[in-house]
Amino acid sequence: MRVPAFELEVFFGKYEFSTPYLLAQSDCEAMSIEALLHLEPDAAKAQREFLNTSLGYGENNGRPELRRAVADLYTDMAEENVVLFTGAQEGIFACMNTLLEPGDHVVCMFPAYQSLYEVARSAGCKVDLWHLRQTDAGWQADLDDLAALLRPDTKAIVLNTPHNPTGFTLDKAQTEALCALARKHGAWIFCDEVYRGLGWNACAGKTTGGDTAEAAPWIADAYERGISLGVLSKAYGLPGLRVGWLACKDAGLMEGIARYKNYLSICGATPSEALALVALRHGPELLEKNRRIIAENLQTADAFFARHAQLFTYNRPQAGPIGFSRIQVCEPMNDFCERLAHEAGVLLLPGSVYGIKEPYFRMGYGRKTFAAHLAKFEEWLVSKRLV
Ligand SMILES: Cc1ncc(COP(=O)(O)O)c(C=O)c1O
């Protein structure tokens, strides 16, 4: 299978490690291996155990205790129905290639992280895009638009919630309505839930709470043909581990996906799986740490966008660590972001990497350096007389 360039990853490949003031990242604040092991009550013992991890091959579908710990995140999931992957990206590739055949009809939420529709398209599927809409209340999804795209032969609906890049998040009622729609059409729902766990972002001045009654269930809990994609990269802030997973109640599908994985990474990295187990033991604490960082950064962002309301349309994320706002400039967004990176060392992600022509950019709220980096951006805007 031939795949086109992954525009977002190409852009980050060019700038992420050479631009000092990052404002675009989608992952939350990371930690060192030492800091992670120090979360354990007996850190010295945890370090010894980690250093004793065998560098032999691991089990193909993932270390059993880790699969159990992932299954426990769901209300009703057998560990046999969880398969671990090297990051979320491998899970997308394995699932799409197992589930889909050339000629299948797929509907994908848009804009989207490119692999969510590109793998299906490259596999010869007909992909229709379900466009989210910019409204006065930020980015929203219209379920009637989706219903109009569905066909009797639609094989899969591909969702991402909380959403990259808009921060739009499906609530419980919308999720239930989506499941009913998919059930009516006999379609699978593949839901990329890699930003799950950060709660709904409360309004300015209030702290960000945990998952509330409004928050939707995991798709694999809500729908018998729902496939959940999760990962430790984003909400947990541990992308260096490269530990992701797929979970689905359909055992036949999961067996097929596991067989496909034998052609990819075969098994996970054993040191990563050992650390992932520690991370999930402290999952609530890691998520709480990152929720607090986002809540504080969103207050800083609220004040920044209020000061410069004539230049920006601010779209506060409903949940998750990223938002997709609009700036009033005539220059193409890619040129604007490249100029900003070269002149001020500040990195924003242009909407053009998602195929969006209007001047949108992605901003990330999950890092401790956010306020300092935003100040650099503001300085540059002042120096250019844009504000
Ligand atoms: C929506 C979405 N899905 C999947 C991925 C891939 O995640 P990972 O780095 O864990 O492979 C990303 C990374 O940015 C993403 O934003």
The ligand as an SDF file (V2000), in Angstrom:
LIG
                    3D

 16 16  0  0  0  0  0  0  0  0999 V2000
   -6.0070   11.9070   17.2020 C   0  0  0  0  0  0  0  0  0  0  0  0
   -4.6990   11.2060   17.2460 C   0  0  0  0  0  0  0  0  0  0  0  0
   -4.6530    9.8830   17.0750 N   0  0  0  0  0  0  0  0  0  0  0  0
   -3.4920    9.2020   17.1020 C   0  0  0  0  0  0  0  0  0  0  0  0
   -2.2910    9.8490   17.2950 C   0  0  0  0  0  0  0  0  0  0  0  0
   -1.0030    9.0670   17.3270 C   0  0  0  0  0  0  0  0  0  0  0  0
   -0.5870    8.8800   18.6470 O   0  0  0  0  0  0  0  0  0  0  0  0
    0.7550    8.1480   19.0310 P   0  0  0  0  0  0  0  0  0  0  0  0
    1.8120    9.1810   19.0550 O   0  0  0  0  0  0  0  0  0  0  0  0
    0.5280    7.5800   20.3760 O   0  0  0  0  0  0  0  0  0  0  0  0
    1.0070    7.0840   18.0090 O   0  0  0  0  0  0  0  0  0  0  0  0
   -2.2840   11.2300   17.4730 C   0  0  0  0  0  0  0  0  0  0  0  0
   -1.0020   11.9590   17.6610 C   0  0  0  0  0  0  0  0  0  0  0  0
   -0.9280   13.1540   17.5790 O   0  0  0  0  0  0  0  0  0  0  0  0
   -3.5150   11.9280   17.4460 C   0  0  0  0  0  0  0  0  0  0  0  0
   -3.5790   13.2480   17.6310 O   0  0  0  0  0  0  0  0  0  0  0  0
  1  2  1  0
  2  3  1  0
  2 15  2  0
  3  4  2  0
  4  5  1  0
  5  6  1  0
  5 12  2  0
  6  7  1  0
  7  8  1  0
  8  9  2  0
  8 10  1  0
  8 11  1  0
 12 13  1  0
 12 15  1  0
 13 14  2  0
 15 16  1  0
M  END
$$$$
